[in-house]
């Protein structure tokens, strides 16, 4: 990451052109860096380079008249595999090759259909989470280097009797197998060429407006964890609910706007205003700001507009042909002080004009964090680099930050100082669900759902002797209508049934009273009383039932009640 992979690849390409006579090179890179590759090629080689882009008819013409260097993206490989076969490239270069680390994806399977005499794979993170990722990347370079996949996994995975992964063994053997094809350059080797880097963590509080929906998501997660504890597994739908809750909680740590798209409560943005003013105005620095969420970069951009600070913004919706212009604007124009980016700009970009990086939230993967910082702290950087991380106190973000270093151990075991094995038990690694359970079992603040005790026994619904209430004109149910506990021993289900019966009876009595007071004919009484509840949709003219609700009935309150009701039903399922 920022250690000269592009220049090394171009130098090796020039060597092959002169010594082996290669005539055509295909470079597959993320869409955000295709034009950066073109710029580097023109700078260091003087050879022709063509960026393949546009609609299919336009791309078809480009394939028909290739240059020495032909640049495409991973997304276009999926669409144009036939044309790329016909290109008959002598050399294929995969940039950011971690894109093929999952051998089950369509991208990996399609990329591996490409054939050439020579292959270069460029990546700063060939292995992020699992050893299988390394196998998939190496397979593109030399399909026989690590042997068949089944044998590779059998030799290097450590599992218990139930097939649960406990760790990896034989990592020193993998290191020896990779030596003939692996050229690795570490930061330690070029550290003398890099300026110092300083990391600072800024802890911000969770406001009450953030805390309310945050803890609601926490309660839902607690119920799901309780369900997992009870039945030892979760359905695919429940697993998706877990992921949704985690995402919602992470968004709430940034701003309530990311969650409800209405309110604006964000201590991070308040801190951001002070820090960005200090860095850009007082210290005259350029700054790169990262967030996983495009909406968060939008909010940051609004703050910069209010402060009169120039910026550009890169996200997945920006067409690849326009990204080069954004980078050039940031690099060359003095008034453009800030580069806002999602992780679409987290790989491959050269942003050495900046000397500070701000991360609004910690990513799940340490490799992604280093990729972000590597956009600025890289070869060509002449100034000390300051890196600022925002963390919301006593939330999921602090736990994510604490566990990032565990994922680095497997990488070090293969590449840095090869060891025989890596045991997850010794590293303290736990399953995803176990980590989620511990996160919500240990969070301070609001009372948390108990997820370690057995579930309560079902209560048999019996008949009650509660008498019918007197006639009432209106009924406004509230959280106090049915008390949470009672000294008479009546169960929770019975109390809820009694409350429902009271409300229903009051409704019928109110309607009867309306009919009685009406002076019109009996046949018209029903129509007059009921027709007031009906209306027409202003656009479709479709009949609609409109029931007036008390002021205390808000959309949030009804949503919470429905969610809790459905969760309770699932607990009994």
N, C-alpha and C positions, 0 to 999 in steps of 0.2 A: 504494500500500500504506500505509494509514493516513493518507491525505492528503485525506480528505473526499469520496470518490466517492459514498457513500450519501447524504449531505446534499445534494450538488449535484444528484443525480438526483431527490430528493424536491422540491427547489426548482423544478427544471425541470418536473416533473410538475404541481405546483401552478400554474405559469404556463400550461401547456397546458389545465388544467381551467378556469381563469378566462377565458382568451383564445380557446381553440378548442373548449371544451365537451366535452372527453373525459369519459367516464362509467365506463370500466372499464380497469383496468391489470392485466396479468399479469407477475409477477416470477418469473423462473427463476433459482434460486440453488443453491449446494451445500447438501445437507441439513443440514450443521452450522450454517448461518447463517440459516435461515429464521426462527427465532424472534427472532434478533437484528434482522432486518429489521422484524418486527412491532413490536418494542419501539421502534425508531427511528421508525417511522411514527406510532405513538401519541404519541410524545414531541414530534415536530416538526409534525405535520399535524392531529391530532385526527380523521382520517378512519377509516372502518371498514377492517379488514384481516382476512383469513381465511387460515389455513395449511391447505393441502390435504394430507391424510395419511390413513392407515388403509387398510383393505381396500377392494376395489373397490366393494361396495355402499355403504359409508360415503362414499367419494369421489364416487360418483354423486350422492348427496344434496347434497354440498357444491357440486358443479358446477351443480346445479339452482337453488341460491339464492346466487349469487355476491355478493361485496361490491365496493366500489370498488377495493381492492387485494386481489389473489388471489395467494398465494405457493405455489409448487411447486418441486420439485427436478428436476435433469436426469434422474435415474433415472425419475421418474414421467412425464415427458414421453414417454419411450419407450413407456410402457404406456397412456397416456391421450390420445394425439394426437387421436383422434376427438372426445373431450369438449372438448379445448382449442380445436379448430376451432369447435365450437358456441358456445364462450364469446364469440367475436367481440370480442376485446379491441381497444380503441382505441390502446393503448400497450403494447409489450412491452419489458421491461427484462431484459437478460441480465447477471447478476452473475458475476464471475470467468469472463468469456467465453472465456478460453483453453481452456475445455473443448471448444470447437468448432474449435480450431486445425487439427486433422487432418481434412480434408474427406472422407476415406475412411471414417471411423467411422460407426457407426449413430447415435450421439448427434448428430453434426454434421448428417448428412443429415436426421434427423427434426426437429431444431430449425429447420432452414431451410425446413421445410414450413409453419411458423407464419407467419401474415400479420397485419399491422396497419397503421394509418395512420402511426404513429410508432414509432420503435425507438431505444432507448438500449442501448449496449454498454459495460459497465464492466469494465475489466481493468487491472491494473498490469503485465502481461506479455503484450501482444498478439503478441509475437514472442520465441521462446526459442531455437530452433535453426536454423530454415530460413525463407526468405522466403515460402515457400508458406503458412506458418502465418498470416502477416499477411493474405494474400489471402483465406483462408478466413474470418477474422473480419470483414474489411471487406465481404465478399460478403453477409453477413446484413444489414448496414446499407444498402448500396447495391450491388446486383448488377452495375451498369454502371460503377461508379467506376473500377475498375482494368482493365476490359475482359475479354475471354475469357481463361480460364486458360491455354490453349495459347500465346496471344500474349504474355501477361504473362511466362510462363516463358522464352519465346524471346527476349524483349527484355532480360531482366534476369539470366539465368543465363549464366555463362562456363564453357564446357566444352572439354575437349581433343578430339582426333580420335576417341577411344574413348568419348566421352560422359561422362567423369568430371568431376564438378563441381569447378571451380577457384576460384570466387568469384561475386560478384554485381556488376552494373554498373547505372548509371542510378538510384542510390538517391536522388539529389537530385530527380529527376523524380517518384518516388513521394512524396517529402515534399511537393512542390507539389500533387500530386493529392489528398492527404489533408487539406490545410489547411482546405477548406470544411467538412469533417465531423468534424475532430479537435479536441477540447478537451483539452489536456494540462496537467497540473499536476505539477511536479517537486519533489523534496525541496529543491532549491536555492531555489525560490520561497517555500517555507514554513519554511526552515531556521531563521529567526529565531524561529519559534513552537515549534520542537522543541528539547528539551534535548540536551546532548552525548551521543555514543555512543562507547564504548570497546570495541574488539575485542581479545581475548587468545587466543592459541593455546597449549594445553597439550599437550606431547609426552609420550606414555607409552610404555614399552617393551613388546615382545612377549615374553611368558613362554615358557619351553621347552614348557610344555603347550599353548600356543597355536601355537607355531612348528612343531611336528611335523605336525599336520594342515594347517596353512597351507602348508607347503612341499610336502606331498603334492599339494595342489590346484595349486600352482605347477608341479610336474612334469607334471601332466596338461595344464595349459595350454601348457607348453613343447612338449609333443609335438604338440598341436593346431596351435601356431604353426609348428612344423617342417613339419607336413603342409601347412599353408597356403602356406608358402614354396616347397615342392616342387611343388605342383600348381596354385598361384595361385588357388585357390578352396576353399570349404568347403561341405559339404552342410548342409541345414537342421538335421539332427540335431547335427552338429558345432558349428554356431553356437549351438544351444541349450546344448550342453555348455560352450561358452565362457562363456555368460551364467551358467550354474549355478556354474561354478568361481569366477567373479568375485563372485557373491553369497555363496558359501561363505566366500571369503577376507575379504569385508567383514564378515560376521557374526563370523568368528573374531577380527577386530580388536576387536570389542566384548566378546565373551565366548564361551568354549567351549560354554556351555550353549545358545547359539543354534544351534550346529552339531550337538552330540550329545545334547542334552537330558538329560545326566547329570552332567557335571562343571561346576565353577564356578571358572574362572580368568579374572579380568578386572581388569587394572590400572586401566582406566577407572572401574570401580565403586569401587575403592579411592580414587582421586583424587576421584570424585564425592562420597564421604562427607565428605571434608575440606572441599571447596568448599561443599557445601550447608549444612554446619554453620556455616561462616563467614558465608555470605550470609543465612541465615534466622535463626540464633540470635544471632550476634554483631552483625550489621548490621541485623537486623530487616527484611529485604527479603522480598518475594514473588518467586518464580522460576518461569519457564516452561521446561520441559525437553522437548526434541524428540529423537525417534529414528525412523528409517524402520521399525523392527521393534517390533511390539507386545510381543514377548517381552522386549525390552530395557527397555521402560517397566515391564513387570511386575517385572523384577529390581530396577529402581530403586525401585519402590514397596515391595518387600520391605525394602530398605535403609532407606527412610524410616520404615516401621513399627517397625523395630528401634530407630531413633533417636527415636521418639515425635513425629515431625513430620507434621502433618496435610497431606493431599493429595487431589486428585481426578485421575482418569485418563480421557482421551478417546481413543478409537480407532474404527476402522471398524465394530466390532461394537456400539457404543452406539447405540440407536435415536435418531432425530433428535428425537423429542418429549422425550427426557431430557437432551439436550445443553444446552439452555438452562438447566436447573436446575444442571448442573455448573458452567457459567460463572458463574451468579449466586452459587453457593456460594463459588467462588474469589474473586470480586470483593468480596463483602460480609462474609464471615466472617473475623475476625482469625486464628483458629487454623488456617485452611486456607492453608498457606504455599507449596505447590508445585502446579503444574498440569502433569501428565504428558500428553504428546500424541504421537501419530504424525502423519504429514502429513495425516491427516483433519482436524486442527485447524490446519493450516498456512496456510489461506486464510480471509479474511473475518471472523475473530473479533477482538473488541476485548478485550484483556487488559491495559489500562493500569494495573491495580492492581499488576502486577509491574513490577520495574525491573531484572530480570536475565534473560538467556536462556542456556541451556546446550544445545549441539548435541553429541550423542554421536558423530555421524559427519558428514562433509561430504556433502551430496547431490550427485548428478551434475550438476545444473543450478543455475547461479548464481541464476536467478530463484526457484527454490524456497527457496534459502537466504535471500534477501531477503524472501520471503513469510513465512518463519518469524519473522525478526527484526521484521518490520513488524507483528506482532500486539501487540508491546509498544512499540516505538519508533514512535509514531504521534501524531496530533493528540489532545490530551487528556492526554498524558503530562507529568507535572510534575517528574519526577526524572531525573537522569542515568541512562543505560541502560548496563549492562555486559553484553557478549556474550562467552561462553566457548566455544571450539571445542576438542574433543578430537581429537587425531591420533595414531595409532600409528606409532612411528618405523620407518623403513626398510620401509614396506609400501605397498600400493596406495593407501592413504588420502593419503599425502603427494603422490603423483602426481596424484590427483584434485584436491587443493587447489591444486597449481601450475598446472593447466590451466583452472581455473574462469574466469579473466579473459578467456580467448580467446573464449568464447561471448558476452561482453558487447559485443564490437566491432561485430557486425552490427547489434545494436539501436541502438547509438550512431550508426551510419552512416545510419540511417533517421530517427531521432527527435531526437537531441541536436544534433549539428553535421553536417548532411547533407554527405556527400562523394559523388563520382561513382561510386566502386566500392570494394569490399572484396575483397582478394585473400587467399585462404586460405594461399597460399605465403608471403606476407609476414607473416601472423599466426602462421605456424608450425603451422597446422592439418594434421592427418594423419587418415587413415581410422581407424575404430575398431580394426580388426585391427592396423594399424600401431602405434597407441598401445599396445595390449595387448602386442605383440611387444617394444616398447622397454621397457615396464614390467618385463617378466620377463627381458629381456636385461641389465638394469642393476641388479637388486636385489642388495644385498650379503648376506653371511651364508652360508647353506648352498650348496654347489655346485649350479649350475643346469644344466638340460639345454641342450646346444648346439643353437641353432635357426637358425644362419646357415650351417652347413657342409652339403655334400651328404650325403644319407643313406648309410649303409654298404651295400655290395654284398651281395646274398644269398649265403649259403654253402651249397654243395651238401652234402647229407647223405650220408655214406659209411659203409661198414661198419667196425666196430671189432673189435679182437682181444682186447678185455677179457674175461678169463675170469670165469665165474660165481662169486659169493662163496660162502663156506661158509655152512652153515645157521645161522640166527639165530632166537632165539625172539621178539624184538621188534625193530622198526625205528622210530626217531623221526627223520624227515627234518628237517633244519634248513637255514638259509641257508648253512651251511658244507659241506653234503653235496656240492655241486657247486661247485668253486671258480670264481671269476670269470675267472681266467686260468691257463694251464698252459704249461709249457715243452715239452710233447710235441707241441704244434701241433694238438691236437684242438680242433675248433670248438665253439662254445657249444651248438649244437643237438645235436651228438653227445653232449656231456657230459650234457645234460638227458635224452637218450634212455637213456644208460647208467644214470643215477640212477633213472629210472622202471623200467627192467628189473630193477635190483637190488631195489627195493622190492617189485615184483610177485613176483619169485622168492622173496623172503624170506616174503611172505605165504602163498604156496602151500606152502612147506616147513613153516611153522608149523601150517597146517591139517592137513597130512599127519601131522605129529608128534602132533597132538591125536587124530587118528583111530587112530593106532598104539597110543597109550597107553590108549585106551578099551577096557574089558573087555566091553562089550555086543556084541550081534550086529551084523554089518556094516551091515544095513539101518537099525539104530537109531543107528549111529555118526554118520552124516551128519545125521540129524534132531536129535540131541542137540547137535551142535557148532554147527549153523546156527540152531536155534531161539532160542538165547540172544541173537541179534542182532535179533530181532523183538520188538515190543511193540505195545500197543493205545493209541490216543489216548483220554485219559480222558473226553472229551465225546462224540466221534463214533464211538468204537469202531473206527475205521479202522486197518488194519494199517500199522505204521510200521517202517522199517529204522533201527535205532539202532547206530551204529558208535562205540565208545569212541575218543577222541582223546587224544593226549598233552597234558600240562598246558601245553606251549609253544604249542599251537594255539589262539589266541584268535580271536574274531570279527573284530577289527580286522586281524589278520595275514592271515586268509583273504580278507577283502575287498580288501586291498591287492594280494594276489597275483592275484585275479581281474581287478581293474581294470587292472593292468599287462599281464596276458596279453591282454585284449581290446584294449588300446591297441596292443600289438605286432602283433596280427592286422590291425588297421586300417592300421597303417603299411605292411604288406606288400600291402594290398589295392590 
